[in-house]
Amino acid sequence: MGNDRYYVVYVAAPPADAETLAHALVRQQVAACVNIIPTIRSIYRWKGEICDDGEALLVIKTTGDRLEQLKALVVEQHPYEVPEIIALPIVQGHDPYLRWIDASTGVSRN
């Protein structure tokens, strides 16, 4: 089992907001699981300035069926004007785990 039916989504967020965002994603069943990597350092250009900030990285597992809802929820609840939302397809995965993602996001497969 695998292909574009399942995704890993990266979202960087301020550490103080990461847990709240992760809980909202799982509670609303747009994500099966969110891993929080508590400390990353992001260096980027924003509005003409070079920024160097500490962030947390959310590693989110979801389905293609829930991806648009996930993105909308992140945009709604994220404190950044332009939040990072990068979705990568899961090309291969452990079948029982992928079925668990379906069940956890309320997706039924035939």
N, C-alpha and C positions, 0 to 999 in steps of 0.2 A: 504494500500500500504506500502511496506517496504521490507526488506531483503537485500541481497548483491548487490542490484542495486544502493544503496546510501551509501555514506561514510561521516564521519567526520574525517578530517585529522589534526593532530597536527604537527606544525612546530615551533620550537624555533629559534629565530633569534636575532641578535643585534638590539636594538631599532631603530637605525638610518637606518636600512635596511628593517624593517618590512613593512612600508607603500608602498615602491617601489615594494616589492615582492607581496604584496596583490593586488595592482593595476594591475600588470602584469598577475597574475593568473585570475583575473576577466576579464580583457581586452581580453585575449586570449581564453576565454570561457572554461577554464579547471576547474574553480570554479564558483559556483553561488554566493557565499557570503564568505567573509573572515572577521571574527571578530578579532580585535587586542586587546589582553589583554596587556596593555603597560608595566607592571612591574611584572616580576617574578624573582625569585632568583634561579639559578641553581647551584647545587653542584655536581661535577662529576669528574671522573678520566680521564685524557687525557695525553697520552704519559708519563705515570708513575707519573704524578703530580696530586694533588688534586686541582681542580679549583673551584672558587666561583665567579660567574659572574651574573650581571644583564642582563636580556634578555626580549624580548617581546614574547608572545605566539600567534601564528596565529591559529585560529580555523576555518578550511576551510570546506565548504560543497560542495560535488561533487557527480558525478555518477561513477559507476563502469566502464562505457564506457570511462570516461575521466581520470581515476586514473593514468594510466601509463604516459599519457601526462603531468599530474600535477607533478608527481614525476620527470620526465625528466626536466621540466621547473625549479623546485626548485633546483635540482642539478646544472643546468646550471647557475642560477642567484644568488644562495646563496653564501655568502662569506666564509662559513665554508668548510673545507676539507671533513668532513663527517656530512652533515646536518641531523638533526632529522626529519624523515618523518614517522609518525605512523598513519595508517589508521584503523579506527574502523567502522564496518558496522552499519548502522542505522537499527535496528531491527524493529522498529515501528516509524511512523511519521504521521503527519497531511497530508492527501491526497493532499489538495490544495498546501501545501508547497512543497511536494515532486514533484508534477507536475511542480511547479515553478522552482525547481532545474533543471528538465529536460529542460524546455524552456530556462533557462538562460545559460545552457551549450550546447545548440544546439542539444540536444538529442530528438528524437521523439520516442514515445512508441505507440505500437498498442493496 
